[in-house]
Amino acid sequence: MKLSDRLGKQRPQQEGGERGQAAGGALDSELFQAVYLEVVDRLDTRGAKQLDPEELTERVGELVEQTLQARQMRLSPREQQQLVSAIIDEILGLGPLETLLYDKSISDILVNGYDHIYIERGGILEETEVRFRDDAHLLNTINRIVSRLGRRIDEASPMVDARLPDGSRVNAIIPPLAIDGPSLSIRRFGGGPASFKSLAEKGSLTNAMAHYMKSAVRSRCNILVAGGTGSGKTTMLNALSRYISSRERILTIEDSAELMLQQKHIVRLETRPPNIEGRGEVTIRDLVRNALRMRPDRIIVGECRADEVLDMIQAMNTGHDGSMTTVHANGVDDAFTRMMAMLSMAGTQLSESMMTQMIARAIDIVVHLVRLSDGSRRVSEVAEMSGVVDGEIQLNRVYWYDRSGAQEGVFRCSGRSLFLDRFAAAKIPLDPRALGN
C-alpha cells in the first residue's frame, strides 16, 4: 500500500467543505503562504515520501512550529493542523485538489486557471473556493501528476491525456496552447459499476427499457451507444456489460481505461501515446486489429473517434456478435452520419452505399442518451436497425423520451420490436409488458 493511501486512511476523513478549508483556507493570506513555502523549502520532500505517516506528520509539524516561532507568529491548533495537512497534500497528493478528491459526490474537477476551479456535482457545475497560488504552482502540480504516470508535458508536448491510479481520467493542457495559463480536467468514476437498477432509480430509463436491453445483450445484439459529452455513454456501457455471460471471453479497448466490467474472463487493452522521439504510438485501431487475433467472443471499444470504426464494423460483421462501442452524436441519425464520416477517414475506396450497407449489417440496436439542463441524464431513444431502403438506413424506434409537451418529459414505447424471435431463440423471451403489451 502506498504511503499516500495509508496516510489517507489514518488522517481524518473530513467532508469536502471542511477539507477545502484545511487545504485552501489556511493558505489564503500572504503570511500563511510564506510559512507554507518556507516549510516546503526546508523539507526534504524526496526523503519525506519514505517516512511513515506518523513520522511525516510529526516532521512537518516540527518545521511548521519552528517557522512560526522564527516569524513570531501564533496560530490556533486547528489552523496549525490545517497548514500541516496542506503541506502533506502538496508532498504526496495533488496539492489544493486533494480536498476535492476526498469528496465522492464530485464527478468532475475543472481547473480553468490557478484561481478558477470548478466542480460538477449531481450534473451541476459550481465554482469552488479552492485556489492554487499562481500558474507556477498549478503547472508544478500538473507536472507531478504526469510524471508519476510516466508521461511528460512541456512546450514541445503541451497536451496530455492519461489515467490516474484510481481510474480517474486526467487531461492537461498548458501554454502556448492554453492562452490564459495551464488548464486541468479530472473526470472521476466512483460509486462502483453502474446497473440498470440504479439508472432506473435516477429516472434515466424505465424498468421496461432495462428489461429490453438485458435481453438484447444476452441475445448477442451488437449495440451502439451514442450521445454528447457527459451524457453517460460509459456508464451505459458499464450497465450493459453486466449481462454478458461469464462464459464468454471479453476484450475491452480504450484510450483511458474507464470500463468496470465484473466478469472474470476479460482482457483490458489501453492505447499508448508516442514517446519523446514520436515513436511507439499504439492506437485504438491497432488494438482492434490485434484483438481479432486474441479469440474474443465480444469486443467492447470505449469510443470510436476515427478510422478504427472500420475495424470495429468488420469485427461485428465477422462472428463477434454482441460487441459494443460508443460514438459522440446528437441523435440516432447523427450517429450513423458520424460513422459514415469516420469510415471515409479510414482511407477506403468504398462507395457511400457500400458503407451504408456495412453499418446496417453491423449494428443491431442504437441507444442514444442526453444530458438535460438540470444535469440529469436520460435515455432519449432506443432504436433497432431494420435495413436500408433507397440508400437510407431504416430504424424501428422502440422507446423514446418525449419532451414535446409543456410538462416534464415522459418515456414512451412503440409496442413493437423486430428482435422478439431472436430473443426467444436465445431462450430469453421478452416479457410483453416491456413493450407495453
TAQUIPE-V692774 format. One line per field, one symbol per residue. ss: DSSP state (A for helix, B for strand, O for the rest). psi: psi as a letter, one per 30 degrees, with the letter a starting at -180 (. if undefined). burial: + if it has 9 or more other ideal C-beta (glycine too) atoms within 8 Angstrom, else -. A space follows every 50 residues. Layout:
BEGIN
ss=???
psi=???
burial=???
END
This chain:
BEGIN
ss=OOAAAAAAAAOOOOOAAAAAAAAOAAAOOAAAAAAAAAAAAAOOAAAAOO OOAAAAAAAAAAAAAAAAAAOOOOOOAAAAAAAAAAAAAAAAOOAAAAAA AOOOOBBBBBBBBOOBBBBBBOOBBBBOOOOOOOAAAAAAAAAAAAAAOO OOOOOOOOBBBBBOOOOOBBBBBOOOOOOOOOBBBBBOOOOOOOOAAAAA AOOOOOAAAAAAAAAAAAOOOOBBBBBOOOOOAAAAAAAAAOOOOOOOOB BBBBOOOOOOOOOOOBBBBBOBOOOOOOOOOBOAAAAAAAAOOOOOOBBB BOOOOOOAAAAAAAAAAOOOOOOBBBBBOOOAAAAAAAAAAAAAAOOOOO OAAAAAAAAAAAOOBBBBBBBOOOOOBBBBBBBBBBBBBOOBBBBBBBBB BBOOOOOOOBBBBOOOOOOAAAAAAOOOOOOAAAAOO
psi=kleeeeeefflkilleeeeeeeeeefgeleeeeeeeeeeeefkjeeeeff lleeeeeeeeeeeeeeeeeeghkklleeeeeeeeeeeeeeefbhbffeee ffjffkfkjjjflfgjkllkkggkkkklgkkleaeeeeeeeeeeeeefgg llkaefigkkkaklfgfkkkkkklkfejeglkkkkjjkjaglklleeeee efgflleeeeeefeeeefghkkkkklllkgfgeeeeeeeeffgkkffkkk kkklekjfkikfleikkkkklkllaegglgkjleeeeeeeefgghkekkj kekkfbffeeeeeeeffhghkglllllklfleeeeeeeeeeeeeffglgk leeeeeeeeefekekkjkllklfgflkkjfkjkkkfakkhgkkkkjjell jjgflfakllklkfgkkfgeeeeeeghikkkfffgg.
burial=--+--+++--+----+--+++++++++----+++++-+++--+----++- +-+--++-+++-+++-++--+-------++++++++++++++++++++++ +++--++++++-++--+++++-+----+-+++--+-+++-+++++++-+- +-+---++++++++--+++++++++--+--+++++++++---++-+--++ ---++--+++++++++++++++++++++--++++++++++++-+---+++ ++++-++++++-+--++++++---------+--+++++++++---+-+++ ++++-++++++++-++---++++++++++-++-+++++++-++--+---- ----++++++-++++++++++---+++++++++++--+----++++++++ ++------+-+-++--+-++-+++-+-+-+---++--
END
